[in-house]
Amino acid sequence: MALVSDNGPCFRSGTFAGLFTGDDPLLRHVRTRVRSPQTNGVIERFSGTLKYEHLYRGIIGDGDALDMEVHRYRHIYNSIRPHQALSNQTPQHAYLCGRRSST
């Protein structure tokens, strides 16, 4: 699993980098390309959707529960929830149909 961020100074600090090092880091840190705000916009849109459609609707007691809910919503977002930008298809359906038609 990865944490994606922009290149802001808070994400370049040694303290922040320390979260992703060690014998068995739980996450890897991926930065968006420099001067590519569209990439960051996609990530921010997903984060907002995650918060407002899922996380803010219930009580999340600890980090383990948050991890479970994020994984649960990622499944909903990709395979159950229709997306207007994809002609009301799920991303999974659009991806699979696109692969079939291109082969």
N, C-alpha and C positions, 0 to 999 in steps of 0.2 A: 504494500500500500504506500502511497506517496502523498505528501503535502505539497500542493502547488501554490507558489506565491509570486508576487512581482519582485522587482529588484530594489525595493525600498531599503533604507539603511537599517531598519529594525530586523530585516530578514538576512542581513549580511553580517551581523554581529557575531562575535565569538561565542557569546552565551547561547544564542539561538542555534548556531552550528553544533554546539555540544549536545543538543537534543538528538542529533542524528548520527552520532558516532558511538563507538563502543563495540563490544563483542557481538551483540545481537540487537541492532537498532530496530525498533518497531516500525518506523517510517523512514522513507528516503525523502530528501528535499529536492524538488524540481522547481526551477525558476522559469518564468516565461521569458521569451526572447526580449531583448532590449528594444524599445520603441515599437512594441506590438500590443497596443491597448485593446485590440479586438479579442486577443486571447484572454486577457485578464477580464474583459467584460463577460465572456462566456462563463468563466469560473465564478465570477461574482453573481451572475444570474442564477446559476445552479445553487449556489450557497443561499441566496435569498429564497429561492423556491423551497429548498430543503427546510429552512427555518420556518417560513410562514405556512407552508402546506403540511408540515409534519411535526417538527420539533416543538413549536410553540403551542401545540394542541394537547400536550400532556405533561406530566411531571416526569423528569428524568433525574433519578437519584444520584447517580455517580458516573464515573468515566466508562465503566463497563456497560452500563445501560445506554449511554450515549453512543458508544461504538456499535452496539447491537442495533439501535434505531437508525443510525446512518447507513449501515449495511442493508437493513430492511427497506429503507426508502430508496436506496440505489436500485434495488431490485424492482420496486414499484415504478420508479421513474423510467427505467429502461425497458421493462417488459409488460407493464400493465397500464400506465398512465398515457393517454393519447396526447400528442403534441400538435398544436395548431400549425406550426412551421413545417411539419411533416405530413400535411393533409390529414390530420387526426389519426395518424398511425403511431405506434410505439416506435422508439428508436430501434429496438430489436427487430421488429417486423420490417421497417424501412431498410435496415442493413441487410437482412437476409434476402429480401426481394431484390434489392440492388445487386447483390452478389449473384443471384440466380440469373438475372437478365443479362449480366455482363459476361457470363461464361458460355 
